[in-house]
Amino acid sequence: MSQDYFVECYCSDRSEAAVSERTARIASITEELTADGRFIVLLGSVLVASDEVCFWRFRSASIAEIEEVARRSGIGFDRVTPSIDVAHPTSNQKMPGRTP
């Protein structure tokens, strides 16, 4: 069974170009491990520039696989945590506390 995870990393270089370069390196390592028969999917990345933090989201059967990707990429991750998707309203639904 697979689980989603977030990798959190302090990003002193908050440029989109720097995060894109790191994400490309992470994607390459993920592809290598997948070619070796491991189940790891890079779902995306998020830069929160004002907080100097980057997040990469993965799906894998093991947190150890995600930690290996983070170590091999050299991103200097702060932590890896499981995540849970929470349903959200579609644009056709009213959100609580909001008026149209």
Backbone as CSV, one residue per row, in Angstrom:
resi,resn,N_x,N_y,N_z,CA_x,CA_y,CA_z,C_x,C_y,C_z
1,MET,0.838,-1.184,0.000,0.000,0.000,0.000,0.880,1.243,0.000
2,SER,0.497,2.233,-0.749,1.310,3.442,-0.845,0.794,4.539,0.080
3,GLN,1.657,5.478,0.338,1.386,6.601,1.230,1.973,7.852,0.581
4,ASP,1.339,8.984,0.792,1.894,10.257,0.342,2.763,10.841,1.449
5,TYR,3.834,11.535,1.034,4.774,12.142,1.970,5.160,13.526,1.485
6,PHE,5.475,14.407,2.435,6.068,15.698,2.131,7.496,15.695,2.641
7,VAL,8.405,16.188,1.804,9.787,16.429,2.209,9.911,17.936,2.371
8,GLU,10.340,18.355,3.541,10.481,19.780,3.844,11.950,20.153,3.866
9,CYS,12.256,21.288,3.271,13.649,21.708,3.146,13.751,23.215,3.277
10,TYR,14.717,23.684,4.055,15.032,25.108,4.112,15.663,25.509,2.779
11,CYS,15.197,26.589,2.194,15.701,27.054,0.900,16.205,28.477,1.018
12,SER,17.507,28.635,1.169,18.045,29.993,1.252,17.958,30.689,-0.103
13,ASP,18.104,29.925,-1.194,17.918,30.481,-2.538,16.459,30.252,-2.923
14,ARG,15.677,31.297,-2.804,14.229,31.172,-2.980,13.771,31.396,-4.410
15,SER,14.669,31.347,-5.357,14.270,31.585,-6.741,13.576,30.351,-7.315
16,GLU,12.644,30.601,-8.210,11.965,29.495,-8.883,12.963,28.648,-9.657
17,ALA,13.969,29.289,-10.235,14.979,28.560,-11.002,15.730,27.562,-10.115
18,ALA,16.091,27.979,-8.908,16.817,27.085,-7.996,15.949,25.905,-7.582
19,VAL,14.686,26.160,-7.286,13.780,25.083,-6.889,13.510,24.163,-8.072
20,SER,13.383,24.715,-9.257,13.192,23.897,-10.459,14.385,22.986,-10.699
21,GLU,15.594,23.509,-10.471,16.810,22.697,-10.649,16.840,21.563,-9.628
22,ARG,16.495,21.857,-8.387,16.446,20.814,-7.358,15.383,19.773,-7.694
23,THR,14.230,20.244,-8.170,13.145,19.331,-8.512,13.551,18.430,-9.672
24,ALA,14.266,18.955,-10.645,14.747,18.136,-11.759,15.712,17.062,-11.265
25,ARG,16.595,17.420,-10.323,17.532,16.445,-9.756,16.778,15.364,-8.989
26,ILE,15.785,15.769,-8.212,14.966,14.816,-7.458,14.209,13.900,-8.412
27,ALA,13.653,14.466,-9.476,12.911,13.667,-10.454,13.815,12.632,-11.116
28,SER,15.031,13.013,-11.425,15.985,12.093,-12.050,16.299,10.919,-11.120
29,ILE,16.538,11.203,-9.858,16.823,10.137,-8.887,15.603,9.254,-8.696
30,THR,14.429,9.852,-8.637,13.185,9.085,-8.511,13.031,8.133,-9.693
31,GLU,13.319,8.622,-10.898,13.230,7.775,-12.090,14.231,6.626,-12.037
32,GLU,15.455,6.893,-11.559,16.462,5.838,-11.428,15.985,4.732,-10.489
33,LEU,15.458,5.133,-9.335,14.998,4.148,-8.363,13.780,3.382,-8.877
34,THR,12.915,4.066,-9.605,11.753,3.405,-10.197,12.202,2.379,-11.235
35,ALA,13.218,2.719,-12.012,13.762,1.786,-13.007,14.359,0.549,-12.336
36,ASP,14.813,0.704,-11.085,15.351,-0.423,-10.310,14.248,-1.248,-9.648
37,GLY,12.991,-0.891,-9.911,11.871,-1.672,-9.393,11.238,-1.145,-8.118
38,ARG,11.624,0.028,-7.688,11.023,0.600,-6.487,9.822,1.456,-6.865
39,PHE,8.860,1.574,-5.953,7.675,2.377,-6.223,7.814,3.733,-5.549
40,ILE,8.133,4.757,-6.357,8.262,6.131,-5.879,7.731,7.047,-6.978
41,VAL,6.839,7.948,-6.608,6.291,8.904,-7.572,6.479,10.309,-7.000
42,LEU,7.097,11.183,-7.777,7.202,12.591,-7.403,5.930,13.267,-7.868
43,LEU,5.142,13.796,-6.935,3.848,14.394,-7.249,3.930,15.892,-7.495
44,GLY,4.987,16.531,-7.020,5.118,17.964,-7.253,5.964,18.644,-6.202
45,SER,6.117,19.934,-6.371,6.896,20.730,-5.425,6.206,22.067,-5.195
46,VAL,6.491,22.644,-4.032,5.926,23.937,-3.650,7.032,24.757,-2.998
47,LEU,7.145,25.994,-3.412,8.070,26.940,-2.798,7.248,27.961,-2.020
48,VAL,7.556,28.108,-0.736,6.949,29.155,0.085,8.087,30.148,0.353
49,ALA,8.274,31.039,-0.595,9.438,31.932,-0.586,9.510,32.797,0.662
50,SER,8.370,33.285,1.133,8.378,34.170,2.299,8.856,33.467,3.564
51,ASP,8.720,32.147,3.597,9.180,31.362,4.745,10.494,30.638,4.476
52,GLU,11.059,30.827,3.286,12.301,30.162,2.883,12.210,28.649,3.035
53,VAL,11.103,28.076,2.569,10.915,26.630,2.688,10.378,26.071,1.370
54,CYS,10.819,24.862,1.066,10.345,24.131,-0.110,9.761,22.811,0.370
55,PHE,8.751,22.361,-0.339,8.154,21.057,-0.076,8.134,20.264,-1.376
56,TRP,8.462,18.991,-1.267,8.293,18.074,-2.384,7.331,17.001,-1.922
57,ARG,6.379,16.667,-2.781,5.365,15.680,-2.420,5.604,14.407,-3.224
58,PHE,5.579,13.287,-2.514,5.840,11.980,-3.108,4.736,10.993,-2.750
59,ARG,4.696,9.915,-3.496,3.896,8.742,-3.128,4.852,7.553,-3.194
60,SER,4.821,6.745,-2.143,5.706,5.583,-2.071,5.150,4.581,-1.072
61,ALA,5.678,3.380,-1.128,5.292,2.345,-0.177,6.078,2.471,1.127
62,SER,7.134,3.292,1.122,8.010,3.347,2.292,8.609,4.739,2.474
63,ILE,8.616,5.203,3.705,9.269,6.482,4.018,10.777,6.380,3.770
64,ALA,11.337,5.188,3.926,12.772,4.990,3.699,13.142,5.299,2.248
65,GLU,12.268,4.969,1.313,12.516,5.267,-0.108,12.584,6.774,-0.330
66,ILE,11.681,7.496,0.304,11.648,8.952,0.157,12.891,9.575,0.783
67,GLU,13.276,9.093,1.949,14.486,9.604,2.598,15.712,9.342,1.739
68,GLU,15.739,8.199,1.054,16.868,7.907,0.165,16.925,8.894,-0.996
69,VAL,15.782,9.182,-1.597,15.741,10.175,-2.681,16.260,11.517,-2.170
70,ALA,15.786,11.944,-1.015,16.201,13.230,-0.451,17.701,13.257,-0.174
71,ARG,18.226,12.175,0.403,19.669,12.110,0.685,20.488,12.149,-0.606
72,ARG,20.104,11.316,-1.573,20.858,11.228,-2.824,20.811,12.526,-3.619
73,SER,19.732,13.283,-3.475,19.610,14.537,-4.219,20.437,15.650,-3.593
74,GLY,20.801,15.483,-2.319,21.607,16.489,-1.636,20.847,17.755,-1.275
75,ILE,19.528,17.667,-1.135,18.743,18.878,-0.845,18.811,19.305,0.609
76,GLY,19.386,18.478,1.483,19.482,18.868,2.888,18.131,18.988,3.552
77,PHE,17.324,17.949,3.429,15.953,17.992,3.939,15.908,18.083,5.452
78,ASP,14.878,18.766,5.954,14.682,18.916,7.393,13.847,17.781,7.972
79,ARG,12.840,17.361,7.196,12.018,16.245,7.664,11.201,15.666,6.523
80,VAL,10.774,14.438,6.736,9.870,13.740,5.828,8.670,13.323,6.661
81,THR,7.471,13.740,6.224,6.276,13.432,7.001,5.182,12.864,6.104
82,PRO,4.454,11.877,6.633,3.299,11.370,5.880,2.256,12.465,5.728
83,SER,1.524,12.424,4.629,0.461,13.411,4.414,-0.818,12.699,4.004
84,ILE,-1.913,13.402,4.184,-3.234,12.863,3.861,-3.960,13.871,2.996
85,ASP,-4.483,13.420,1.867,-5.324,14.293,1.048,-6.659,14.492,1.753
86,VAL,-7.111,15.718,1.790,-8.395,16.041,2.390,-9.289,16.574,1.273
87,ALA,-10.488,16.041,1.197,-11.409,16.482,0.157,-11.675,17.974,0.293
88,HIS,-11.839,18.621,-0.825,-12.153,20.039,-0.810,-13.340,20.281,-1.725
89,PRO,-14.079,21.352,-1.462,-15.258,21.626,-2.283,-14.856,21.997,-3.706
90,THR,-15.682,21.612,-4.650,-15.452,22.032,-6.030,-15.942,23.460,-6.184
91,SER,-15.685,24.047,-7.308,-16.100,25.433,-7.528,-17.619,25.587,-7.524
92,ASN,-18.349,24.490,-7.675,-19.809,24.531,-7.680,-20.402,24.478,-6.272
93,GLN,-19.586,24.202,-5.285,-20.081,24.085,-3.924,-19.746,25.337,-3.127
94,LYS,-20.608,25.686,-2.196,-20.352,26.819,-1.312,-19.395,26.404,-0.218
95,MET,-18.466,27.275,0.101,-17.560,27.025,1.213,-18.173,27.630,2.473
96,PRO,-18.055,26.963,3.610,-18.612,27.513,4.852,-18.043,28.901,5.138
97,GLY,-18.917,29.795,5.585,-18.479,31.124,5.969,-18.289,32.087,4.820
98,ARG,-18.566,31.645,3.599,-18.396,32.534,2.438,-19.733,32.813,1.792
99,THR,-19.893,34.014,1.349,-21.108,34.373,0.624,-20.779,34.481,-0.853
100,PRO,-21.732,34.169,-1.722,-21.448,34.224,-3.167,-21.132,35.607,-3.657
